[in-house]
């Protein structure tokens, strides 16, 4: 979770929500940590109220070029420089949410609360059976903060902060509040504050009080049901030190967001004590100069960025691998593609021509349709392989010109049934017998029982909401196959795990296209999104003319993903298609190591 200034508080809250709601480790980092840090396999979410912050913009761009997955940004504007970067690197998601209520002063009070509420709503929407948030902020505070009174908190903070250093003690649900309070005290010059959780405070952090009893005060934020720990800790401290204890109750995610609001009122009281408006403390000229310096990131050449991205997609660790050999394989693959005489094209559908963002739409994106029609009009025979049934045919016919339908072959159900796009009698297979032993075993699985399972006579498809659950699904599918005595191939697509009952293969579509067009299979370009061994495009892309738009294979000679750094998925598909140029009788792939890809 990436943010700077006030948005670092938002990043801290987001990290806390991710750990709480998803059960996965997360941490808040600054843009510089992303810019100068090592490339790593991690998801990134960037936060910026205006989307104009140069540091967050460079961090987002660097993260995109290193292909952190997933990559997203939350901006409280409908349009911003971050939105422009999102259009350049289209695999990323930039979410804009604008409201007149979000306008800020220097310390981003409104955007802190607005962003945190939006983040919490998003996590709650993804959680099964989650409860609705309170209907108003005031209801939330009275429900969560014991004895809530904004005026009393600000008044007591005024007394505690007057010419004193504040020792802020907290429990875990109030962690983001501690980050935000420290930021506000420093950025607005409200006073001195140091923070520690209740147990870390007991490991030496208390020694400040021993030396500075007369000039120290305590603010203790207590949640997580840790009242007893708080009571014993405060009793152990010198009683002459003034203190304010605020207790929180209810669900931890509500404690976290209520804590941020409490922190704002504590800052207000501290501002009164120091005669400072926390929202408008003023910015010195040297502070403006510091802000304008920017991250000064030395950008690498496009050629170098593309090479690093291609090797990373192959899973190559350049620190431990024979890099010179891999550099040569990379160069050879590009040269082979450039020199090849291409006479046919076979493509995957989901994850290649379409992705999850298009799942509620009929038809392909305009740029994909434009390129497919251009190639077909130029005489290039095209085959499209899909795990879907009739819906794929309907979508393709809505995007490809009617007079070109006869030049397209479609391999439905992962190549189980192949027919011309011109044939509008799209194949609809009968459902698999519900008493089929494999289907029965699958529905017994602890995890699979909660998944959507669709079964026909050619394949069983298992769909689930989160990609990280693939390993759980594969494990239970393998066990079900063992118990039921089936020996069937299992493949992963961009949206499901499929058990292929009919022994079908997307290579069958390549053979049919060659027979139809009278061409050799060695001249067929193949494009898909899963070239890894368990991917549904593995067989298709295991060829020197096999290109991935997402996951590459580990084979140094096949299944490369050669789109420019940060260009993935459907955007990479468009990149490949745009570079197919017709010669006299064949087509050539006009790709270079220094391509930048789409910029709009």
N, C-alpha and C positions, 0 to 999 in steps of 0.2 A: 504494500500500500504506500503510494508515493505522494508526498506533499511537502510544501515549504511554507514558512510563515504560519498564518492561521490555518492553512490547509493541512499542515502537518498534524494539527489536532484532529481534523477530519480523518486523516489517514490512520491515526492511532485508534479512533473510534471504529473505523472500518475493520482494522486488524482484530480488534477485540470482538466485534460481531462475527467475523469469520470463524474465529476460534470457538466462540460460544455456540453458534448456530450450525456450523459445518463440522466441528470436531477436528479441524486441521490447523496446524501451526501457521501463524501469520505474524508479520511484523511491519511496523511503520518505518519507512526510510525516507531520506531526503533525495531530491533529484541528483545531487552529486554522487551519492552512493550507487545509483544506477549508471550514471555516465562513466564513472571511473572504476566501477566494480567489475568483477569477472563475469563472463557470460555463464549463465546458469539456467537450468531447466526449472522455471518458476512462472507462475502467473503474476501479472502486474495490473494494478488498478491505479490510475493517476487522478488526483483531485485538484481542481482549480476553480475558484468562483467565476473568474472572468475568462479563463482560457488564454489569457495574453501573457502570462508569466513566462519569460524566456527560458528560465531554468527547467520548468516542467515541460515546455515544448521540446527542448533538446533531449530531455530524459525520455519522453515519449518516442521521439524519432529514433534514438539509439536503441530503445527497447524493441521497436518495430524492426529495425535493421538486423538486430540479433535474434529476432523472432521469438521473443518471450510469448508463451501461449498459456492461457488466454491473455490478451492485452485489451484494456478498456480505459475509458476516462469518463468522469462525471464533471460536467461544466454547467454552471447556472446561467447559461446564455443559449440562445437559439443558434448563434453563429459566432465563431471565434477562430483564431489560428489553430487551436487544437482540432476543431472540426475539419479544417483544411488538411491537416496531417492524417486525420481519419479517412478522408477521401483518397489520399495518396496510398495509404496502407490499408486496404479495404478488409483485410482479415480481422482488423481491430474494430472495436465498438466504441464510438464516442457518443455518449448520451447527453443531450442538452435539455435543460429544464429551466425555463425562464419565468420569472414572476417579479412584479414591482415590489413585492414584499421582501425580496432578497437583496435589496440595495444596502451596501455596507459603508461603514466608516473605515478608519485605518485598521482596526483590529477584527474585522470580519465577524461581527456578532450574528447578524441575520443569516449569513451564508453557513456559519457553523451549525446552527440549529436546523436550517433547511436541508443541508447536505446530509446531516446525521439522520433526520427523519426519513429522507428518501432512501438512504442506505438500509435503515432498519426495515422499512416497508418492503424493499427488494428481498431481503433475507427471509422475512416472514412469508412473502408470497411463494418462495421456493420451498418452504417447510410444510410438511403435511400436517393438516389439522391445526394450523396456527391460529391463535386468537387475534382479534382485531385490536388495534391500538385504541387508547382512550380517545374520545371525540374531540377533546381540546387539550391544549397545553396545561391549562389550569387544573383540569381534571387529573391529568397525569401527575402533576406535582402533589396535589392533595392525596392522591392514591398511593404515591411512592415515597414521599418524604415525610417522615414523622414530624408532626407539628409545623407543617410548612407555613412559612411567612416570609415573603421576599424582603419586606421592610426590616424584620427582625434580623435576618441574616446579614443584610448590608450594614445595619447599625452595629451589630456585634463585631463584624469584620473591621469596621472603622476603628473601634476601640482597640482591637487586637493588633492592628497593623501600624498604629501610630508610633513611629520611631522604634519599631521592633522588627526583628527577623522572624519570619513565619516558618515553623516546622510543620509541613503538611504530611499527615499520616493518613493512609487509606488502605482499604481492602481491594481485592482484585477487580470487582465490578466497577470501581471508580477510578480505574487506571487512566482512562482517557481524560478524565477530569483533572488528574494531577498533571498530565502533559500540558493541557490547555492553560491551567492556572500558572504554571511555570513560565509558559510562553507570554502570557499577558503581563505578568509582573516584570519580566525583562523588557519586552518590546514597548511597553508604555511607561517604563521606569516607575512602577508603583511601589517598589520596595524589594527587599531581599526575601527569597523563598527557596527552601530546599525540601525535596519530597522523597519519601520512602514508604514502602508498604509496611504494615505493622510489624512483620517479622524481620525484614531486612533492617529496619530501624534499630532492632535489638542487637545487631551485629556491628557495633561501633559507631553507627550514625548518631547515636545519642550523645556522643562526647561533646558536641557543640553546646548542648544545653548545660553541661557541667561547667563549661568555661564562660558561658554568656547567659546565665539564668535571668538576669535583670533586663536583658534586651531581647528576649525570645518569647514568642507566643506559639500556641499549638492550635492547629485546626485538624480535627480528626473526622474523616468521612468513613462511615461504617455501613457496610452492606454485606451481602453473601451469608447472612445469618451468623456473623462473627461478633456478636455483641459481647460474649464472655471474654474473647481475646482482647477486644477493645477496652473493656472495663479493667481487666487485670493490668494491661499495658499502661493505661492512664494512671492507675493507682500507684504504679511503680515509679512514676516520674515525680520530680519535686513539685509539691502541691502549690508552691507560691507562683509557679509559672501559669499565667492566664491561658485559658483554653476554651475552644468551642467545639462541641461534638454534634455532628449531624448524622442521624440514622436514616437508613433507606430500607424499604421492605418490598416484597413482591418479586416478580420475575427479574432475573439479572439484566436482561436486555433493557427493561424499563428503568432499572436503577442506573444503568450506564447513561441513558439519554437524560434522565432527570438530574444526574450529577453534573452534566455539562451546563444545565440551566442554573443550578446552584452555584457553580463556579463563576458564572457571569455576575451574579449578585454579590459574591464574595469580592470579585474584582471591582465592582462598583463601590463597595465600602472601602476597599483599599485605596481607590482613587480619591474618595472624599478625604481620607486621612492624609494623603500626600498632595492635596489640592491639584489633582490631575484628572482630566476627562479621559477615561480609558479608551473611548472611541476616537478621540482627537488629541493625542498627546503632542502632536507636532513632529516633523521629521527634519533633522539637521541636514545641511547641504552635503556634508560628507556621507551621510546615510543614503542620499539620493545617488551620489557617485558610486557608492558600493553596490547599490541595487542595479545600476545601469551597466556595471562591468559584465554581467552575464557569466555563464559557465566557462566560456573560452575553450570549448571542446575542439580538439584538433581532429577534424573529420578525415577518415581514411578515404582512399580512392574508391570509386564505384567498383572497379575491377577487383580490388582487395576485399571489399564488402561481399561481393557476389561469390567469390571463392570461399570465403569463410562460411557463408550461409549454405552453400552447396555441400561442403564437408560436414557441417553441423547436422544437416538433414540426413546425411549418411550415417550419423552417429560416430564420426571420426573425432577422436581426442587428439588434437594437433600437438599437444604436449608430449603424448606418449606414443603416437603412431609414426610410421615411416612416412613423414610428410612429403618428402620428395616424390615417392612413388604415387601417393594420392594426388599430388599436383599434376603428375603426368597423366593419371587416369582421367582426371577432370578435363584436362586439355584435349585428350584423345576423344572423349565423349562429345565435346562440343564440335571438334573437327569432323567426327564421323557424321554427326547430324547435319552439319553444313554441306558435306560432300554427298550425302545420300540423295538418291533419286526417288522421291516419294510419289507413290501412285494410289495410295488409299489411306483412310483414316478411321481408326476404331477408338471410341471414347467411352469412358464410364459416364454415368448420369449423376447420381447423388454424390455430392462432394466435389464434382468436377464441372458439370454444366449447371448445377443447382446446389444450393446448400440450405441449412436450417432456416435462414432468413426468408427463403422463398417457399417454405412448406405450406403456407396458406394461399399461395398464388397459383394460378394456372398459366403456364407459359414460362419461357426463359427470360432472362434479363435482356434488355434491348441490344446491348453490345454483343452478347453471345449470339443472339438471333441474327444480327447483322453479319457477323463473321461466318456463321454456318451457311447462311444464304449465299454469301460471296464465294465460298469454297465450292458449294454445290453448283452454282451457276458457272463456275470455272471448269466444271466437269470432274471434280474430285469425288469418288465414291466414298460414302460415309456409313459406318456402322456404329450404333449406340447400344451399349450393353448396360442393363439395369437390373437391379434386384426386384424392381417393382413389376406390377402387372399392368392392367389397362390404363392406369392414371398417367403413366409415362407417355403412352401413345397420344393421349388427349393433349398433354402439355406440349409435346413436340409438334403436333399438327397445328397448334395455335401459334407457333413461333416460326415455322418453316413454310415458305410459299407453297401453295397447293401443287403447282406445276413441278415442284422439286421432290415431292413425296416419294416418287418412284425410284429415286436415287439413294434412298436411305433404307438400310436394314436395321431392325430393332431386335436385340436379343433380350427378351423378357425373362424374368425369374433367373437372373445370372446366366443367361444363355440356354435356359431349358427349352424355350420356344422361340424360334426366329421367324420373323415375317417382315414383309415390306411395310413401310410406314403408310403406303397407299392403301393397304388393307385395313379398313376401319373396323373390322370385326376383331377388335383387340381381344387377345386370349384371356379368358377368366377361368382359372382352374378350379376344380371342385375342392371342397374342404377335406382335410385329412380326417379320417375316422377318429372321433373323440376318444375311442377306446384303444387307439394305437398305443402300444406299450411305451414307446419313446415319449410320446406326448404326455402320457400319464405320469411318467417319471419326471419330466420337466416341470410339470405343474405341482409336484411335491416339493420342489426345491425351496429352501428357506427364503432365498432372495428371489428366485424366478417366479414364485407364487404371487409376487407383487408386481410383476412385469406384464406388459402387453405381449401376448403370444399369438401370432397368426400362423396358421398351418394349412398348406395345401399339398397336393400330391407331389410337388416338385421340391418344396423347401419349407422349413419352419423358421420364422423370423421372430426374434426376441428383441423388443424395444424397451429402453429404460431412459430415464430423464437425465442422468449424469454420466458423462464419459468415464469418470474415474471408476464406475462400477463394472467396467468391461471385464476386469480380471475375476470378479465374483461370478459374473455370468458365465464366463468360459469354464471356470472350475466346476460349477454345477452342471453345465451342459456336458462336459467330459464325463462326469460321474454318471449322468443319466444315460449316456451312450454306452458306457461300460455295463451298467446294470441291465439294460434292455438288449444287449448283444448286438448293437448296431456299429458298423464301421463306416462312418460318413464324414466327409470333409466339412469342417467348420470354418467360416470366414467372417471377418469383421468389415462392415461398411461404415460410412460416416454417421449412420443413424441406427444401426441394428447389428445384431450377431445372427448369422444365418447358418442353419444346418441344411446342407445340400443333399436332398434325398434321391435325386435322379442322376447323380454323378455328372451334372452339367458343368460346363466351363465356358468362360468368356472367349477362350481360344476357338471354340466352335464357331463363334460369330466371325472371327478373322478368316477361318476357312470358307465360310459361306460367302463372305464379301469377295474373297479372291475368286471363287467360282463364278459369282455373279458378274464381276467386272473383268475377268480374264487377266488377273495380275498375280504376281508372285508374293507370297507372304513376307518375303524379306524386304519388300518395298512399302509395307504398311506401317505408318506411324501409329503408335498406341499412346493414349493419354488417360491417366486415372489418378486417384488420390491415395491409394493404399498399396504401395509396392513392398511393404514389409511382409515377412513370411506368413503371417496370419491374416493379411489383408485380402479383401475380395478381388483386388487387382494384381495380386502377386504373379499369377501365371501370365496374365496379359502383358505386364510390364517387364517380365524377365526376358528382355530382348534389347539389343543395342539401340533400337528405335523406340524403346519404352521410356516415357517421360511421366514423372509424378508432379502433381500440383501441391502435394502435401508431404506425406511420409515416403521417403526414399527407401530403397533396399540396401542391404549391406554389401551387395555385389559391386565390385569396382568397375564393372563393364556394362551393367544394365541398371535400369530403374533409377536413373538420376532425376533430381528435382533441380532444374537449371534456370528457373525464373529468378529475376534479380532479388537481392536481399529485401525482405519485408513484403514480397509479392507472393501470396499463397492463395490456395483455393480457386474459386471461380475467376478471380482477378488474374491468377497465373494462367488459367485456361485461355482467357482472352489474349494474354501476352503471347502464348504459343501460337494461337490461331492467327493473330495479326502478323506474325513473322513467317507464315507460310506464303511463299510467292510462287506464282506459276511461271515455269519456263516454257519451252516449246511443247513437249509431250508429258512432262513430269512437273513435280513441285519441289521446291527447296525450302529448307528451314534456315532463314536468315537470322541466326542468333550469334551474339558476340559475348565475350567475357565481361565487357564493360557496359552492357545494356542497363538502363535505368528503369525501364518498365513504364507503367502508366503514371502520369502525374496529375490526373484530374478524375 
